[in-house]
Structure formats: C-alpha cells, structure tokens
Amino acid sequence: MPDAPAPVLDLGPDETLHVLVPSSGLAEAVEAVSPRVRAHKLDLREGLPTGEAAQAQVLVPRGPLPEGLVDALPRLRLVQLRSAGAETFVGTLPERVTLCNARGAHTPATAEWAVAAALAAQRGIPRYVREADAGRWSPGTAHSLVGARVLVVGAGDIGRRIGAMMAGFDVELTYVARTARDGVRGLEELPGLLPHADVVVLIVPVTPQTTGMVDAAFLAAMQDDALLVNAARGVVVDTDALLAELTAGRLRAALDVTDPEPLPEGHPLWSAPGLLLTPHVGGAVPDTEARATAAVTGQLERVLAGQPLQNVVTEY
C-alpha cells in the first residue's frame, strides 16, 4: 500500500501564522520567514499561553509537552520538533495535530560521534588518556577500525551517514533495519549476524520493538571482545546485561546515551571496564543548532506556501 500523502496545514491567504517557540533566538528566525509569521516565546513558568499565543497553529517544543498545554491551544495543528527522535511525542497528540521531526539536522554530528567513538575505542584511546593522566607511559596493542566487520543496526539517515564515513576505513559494512530491502538485512536476521561483527553500531528509533532490544541474549550473541556503540537511546540497551559483559571483560562499549539518563553519581557504569562514555553530546556541535532552526523555518515556509509538510512522523 502506498504511503498516505503528507498533510497540508490549511491556512488562509492572509491569515497570520502564530508559532510558539522556546527561545528568543528562534523567535527572531521564525519571524524573519515572513511578515505573516508571529512568534510567541513559550515560558510555562508564567502559566499556559493566553491571548494571541493561545491561537498558535504551530508549536516548537523544547522538551516533553506538559499536561494541559495542547488543550490550551485549540488551533494547534503542527508540533515541529528540532530533533530527529520523536518517541516522547508519538501517541500523545490529538488527531488534529501533525507531528514532524527535524530529520537530518543532527545527522552529520551524530554520525561523526559514532565514527569517532568507534575509532577511539578500537585504538584504545580511553585507556591511553587515563594512563597519561596518571603520568604513566603505557604502550600496547589495540584493535583497528580499518578492515573491521561493522554491523549498523538502523539504516535511516544517520545510519547511512555512519556507513559513508566509515567507508574510508575499508570496513566490511552490513546494515540491519526493521524491513529488509536492497542492501539492508531484516531484523529477523540479526541473531545470525551478531557473531560475525567486530563493531555493532546502534542507531535505531525508540519503539516497542527496539526498547530493550539489546538484552542478554543479544549481547551473548556478539563475539568475544567486540565493540558495542550506542548512538541511539539508552533504553535500547539493557544496562544490567551490558554491565555484566563489561565487568566480565568479554565485550567493550562506547555509549553516548544511557539508561538511566543522566547517569547518577555512583552508578556502576562510571567505573565499568572497557567503556568509553560521553554525556549525550553526539549532536552537540555549533552547526546542529543552525540546521535545527533551518528545519523549523523551512517547514513554516511550506505552510505559508500551502505545500505538504515535510518529515511527518507517522509511526515508530
């Protein structure tokens, strides 16, 4: 069955487009799109929107939607995210409201983190840094990314960019996704692929199917001394199961996301051996904010032009 056509936000030819935004900088960018666009900064410390702000047809949230916000916006038709991940919002909006993400805005930076983390972990950089901090000259032999067998679980925009970036290392690349297609293996093949991968990269959305997907059985299927790289979300991985493998020294990992997150003080992941850990900074480069803003303003231009919305989130 072909995909349903993308919706169009029905706006009169002279109607003002009211947009709720989380920051003054984004408000300026939004109003620069057209004189027909009016931005309203959303500050829930001052209560729910009133007046013109309550007439907003578009909401650009900073985080999860607080209770009562959507009900206070009777004309709301579009929630436009600045992130690719939309799991917090899926299933929470009334039928009249379309959810769109910022697919592509975080792609280069997140892919770069995945490659950098895999390369650093393979070459033993975290251990060398810790030894240098202690004033110890500790040479040794590590792994290599060059020629490694890399399994990328998730064949979307970011997964494809990870593969393109890793191509320069002459890796043997295999993609896995929910649906098999040309050049992509289906999830049902994953158990048979895991034992042959030197590096497994996770870049899947959070769905009922992927939550807890990397469990004890998944990890047990990985070959000894393989590297798990999580650039997706922490809940994709069973933390206790991963800790057991790291503590035993059988597997290594590079994580930008954890469950729980933020990682609390004293959590055993902080001291787990064989782990490279960063605090959810995969997309934290200056250009990401500009790309996210461009995703918002580009969507508003489509609304004003009566064009179909882009990056509509239909299912996860």
Secondary structure, 3 states (H helix, E strand, C coil): CCCCCCCCCCCCCCCCEEEEECCHHHHHHHHCCCCCEEEEECCHHHCCCCHHHHHCCEECCCCCCCCCCHHHCCCCCEEECCCCCCCCCCCCCCCCCEEECCCCCCHHHHHHHHHHHHHHHHCCHHHHHHHHHCCCCCCCCCCCCCCCEEEEECCCHHHHHHHHHHHHHCCEEEEEECCCECCEEEHHHHHHHHHHCCEEEECCCCCCCCCCCECHHHHHHCCCCCEEEECCCHHHECHHHHHHHHHHCCCEEEECCCCCCCCCCCCHHHHCCCEEECCCCCCCCHHHHHHHHHHHHHHHHHHHHCCCCCCECCCC
